[in-house]
Amino acid sequence: MAAEIDHVKEYKAHEGSYVRFLGIMKWGTILSAILVFIVVMLISS
């Protein structure tokens, strides 16, 4: 029984970490795309 409770706690901790990781990847991708757009516009002008 105690092993099940520990498993549930660990799953919730991993799920929280994964959600934070996805958030970082999402915003990193968006910021990188904006930066690439700015650099391309500077080079082309």
C-alpha positions as CSV (number, residue, x, y, z in Angstrom):
1,M,0.0,0.0,0.0
2,A,2.8,2.4,0.9
3,A,4.5,1.6,-2.4
4,E,1.3,2.8,-4.3
5,I,1.3,6.1,-2.4
6,D,4.9,6.7,-3.2
7,H,4.3,5.8,-6.8
8,V,1.5,8.4,-7.0
9,K,3.6,11.1,-5.4
10,E,6.5,10.4,-7.8
11,Y,4.1,10.4,-10.8
12,K,2.8,13.8,-9.8
13,A,6.3,15.2,-9.3
14,H,7.4,13.9,-12.7
15,E,4.3,15.2,-14.4
16,G,5.0,18.7,-12.9
17,S,8.5,18.6,-14.2
18,Y,7.4,17.6,-17.6
19,V,4.8,20.4,-17.8
20,R,7.5,22.9,-16.8
21,F,9.9,21.4,-19.5
22,L,7.2,21.7,-22.2
23,G,6.6,25.4,-21.2
24,I,10.3,26.2,-21.4
25,M,10.5,24.5,-24.8
26,K,7.4,26.3,-26.1
27,W,8.6,29.7,-25.1
28,G,12.2,29.0,-26.2
29,T,10.9,28.0,-29.6
30,I,8.8,31.2,-29.9
31,L,11.6,33.4,-28.8
32,S,14.1,31.7,-31.1
33,A,11.7,32.2,-34.1
34,I,11.4,35.9,-33.3
35,L,15.1,36.3,-33.0
36,V,15.7,34.6,-36.3
37,F,13.1,36.8,-37.9
38,I,14.8,40.0,-36.6
39,V,18.3,38.8,-37.7
40,V,17.0,37.9,-41.2
41,M,15.4,41.3,-41.5
42,L,18.6,43.1,-40.4
43,I,20.7,41.1,-42.8
44,S,18.3,41.7,-45.7
45,S,18.1,45.4,-45.3
